[in-house]
Amino acid sequence: MKVHEHRNRDKRIFFLLQMALLLICLSSLFLVTEGKAGSGNSQADRASNRKRGTCENTECEHLHFLENTNCVNKCVSRKCYDDVYKGKELEDGEINTGLERLFKNCVRSESIRNRRTTK
């Protein structure tokens, strides 16, 4: 290769590295912004996670962690469980992210409503 070809190749590589770095910086900025937007629910999420942990260690402790999803969800919120899973109970070890998301959102909303009524 000639010196001129090396320089052009080096310039292209340098340019691609700059673009990759720029994309990484922009995507991390987006992720930080997303995290801040969702932080309003963090108190409700923490309360839900505490309740989930309590249920796992009390009412559902006799079940293996791969088999306790229905028990834990019922314990966390019977109302949300009935609203989301009624007639669609998960089998042991089954994962349904759509239903899980609906359940989590229901529990979060319930927690926020409860927090507002107790103030």
C-alpha positions as CSV (number, residue, x, y, z in Angstrom):
1,M,0.0,0.0,0.0
2,K,1.1,3.5,-0.7
3,V,1.3,6.1,2.0
4,H,-1.6,8.0,0.6
5,E,-3.8,4.9,0.8
6,H,-2.8,4.3,4.4
7,R,-3.7,7.9,5.3
8,N,-7.2,7.6,3.7
9,R,-7.8,4.3,5.5
10,D,-6.6,5.8,8.8
11,K,-8.9,8.8,8.3
12,R,-11.9,6.5,7.6
13,I,-11.2,4.4,10.7
14,F,-10.8,7.5,12.8
15,F,-14.0,8.9,11.4
16,L,-15.9,5.7,12.2
17,L,-14.5,5.6,15.7
18,Q,-15.7,9.2,16.2
19,M,-19.2,8.3,15.0
20,A,-19.3,5.2,17.2
21,L,-18.2,7.3,20.2
22,L,-20.8,10.0,19.4
23,L,-23.6,7.3,19.2
24,I,-22.5,5.9,22.5
25,C,-22.6,9.3,24.1
26,L,-26.0,10.1,22.6
27,S,-27.5,6.8,23.6
28,S,-26.2,7.1,27.2
29,L,-27.7,10.6,27.4
30,F,-31.0,9.1,26.3
31,L,-30.8,6.4,28.9
32,V,-30.1,8.9,31.7
33,T,-33.1,11.0,30.6
34,E,-35.3,7.9,30.5
35,G,-34.3,6.9,34.0
36,K,-35.1,10.4,35.3
37,A,-38.5,10.3,33.7
38,G,-39.4,7.0,35.3
39,S,-38.1,7.9,38.8
40,G,-41.5,9.2,39.9
41,N,-42.6,5.6,40.3
42,S,-39.6,4.5,42.2
43,Q,-41.3,4.8,45.6
44,A,-44.2,2.6,44.4
45,D,-41.7,0.2,42.8
46,R,-39.7,-0.1,46.1
47,A,-42.9,-0.7,48.1
48,S,-44.0,-3.4,45.6
49,N,-40.5,-5.0,45.8
50,R,-40.6,-5.0,49.6
51,K,-44.1,-6.6,49.5
52,R,-42.9,-9.2,47.0
53,G,-39.9,-10.1,49.2
54,T,-42.2,-10.4,52.2
55,C,-44.5,-12.7,50.3
56,E,-41.6,-14.8,49.1
57,N,-40.4,-15.3,52.6
58,T,-43.7,-15.9,54.4
59,E,-46.8,-17.1,52.5
60,C,-44.9,-18.6,49.6
61,E,-41.7,-19.8,51.2
62,H,-42.8,-23.4,50.9
63,L,-42.6,-23.2,47.1
64,H,-39.5,-23.3,44.9
65,F,-38.7,-19.9,43.4
66,L,-39.6,-21.3,39.9
67,E,-43.0,-22.4,41.1
68,N,-44.0,-19.5,43.3
69,T,-45.0,-16.8,40.8
70,N,-48.8,-17.2,41.2
71,C,-48.6,-17.4,44.9
72,V,-46.4,-14.3,45.2
73,N,-48.5,-12.3,42.8
74,K,-51.7,-13.2,44.7
75,C,-50.0,-12.2,47.9
76,V,-48.7,-8.9,46.5
77,S,-52.2,-7.8,45.3
78,R,-55.2,-10.1,45.0
79,K,-57.1,-7.4,43.1
80,C,-54.4,-6.9,40.5
81,Y,-53.9,-10.7,40.3
82,D,-57.6,-11.2,39.6
83,D,-57.7,-8.4,37.1
84,V,-54.7,-9.5,35.1
85,Y,-54.4,-13.3,35.5
86,K,-58.0,-14.4,36.0
87,G,-58.3,-17.4,33.7
88,K,-54.7,-17.1,32.4
89,E,-52.7,-18.4,35.4
90,L,-49.1,-19.0,34.6
91,E,-47.8,-22.5,34.7
92,D,-44.8,-23.2,36.9
93,G,-41.7,-21.6,35.4
94,E,-43.8,-19.9,32.6
95,I,-42.9,-16.3,31.8
96,N,-45.3,-13.9,30.1
97,T,-43.8,-10.5,30.0
98,G,-47.0,-8.9,28.7
99,L,-49.0,-10.1,31.7
100,E,-46.1,-9.3,34.0
101,R,-46.0,-5.8,32.8
102,L,-49.8,-5.3,33.2
103,F,-49.6,-6.8,36.7
104,K,-46.6,-4.5,37.7
105,N,-48.4,-1.4,36.3
106,C,-51.6,-2.4,38.2
107,V,-49.6,-2.8,41.5
108,R,-47.8,0.5,40.9
109,S,-51.1,2.3,40.3
110,E,-52.6,0.7,43.4
111,S,-49.6,1.7,45.5
112,I,-49.8,5.3,44.3
113,R,-53.6,5.4,45.0
114,N,-53.0,4.0,48.4
115,R,-50.3,6.5,49.2
116,R,-52.5,9.4,48.1
117,T,-55.4,8.3,50.2
118,T,-53.3,7.9,53.3
119,K,-51.8,11.4,53.1
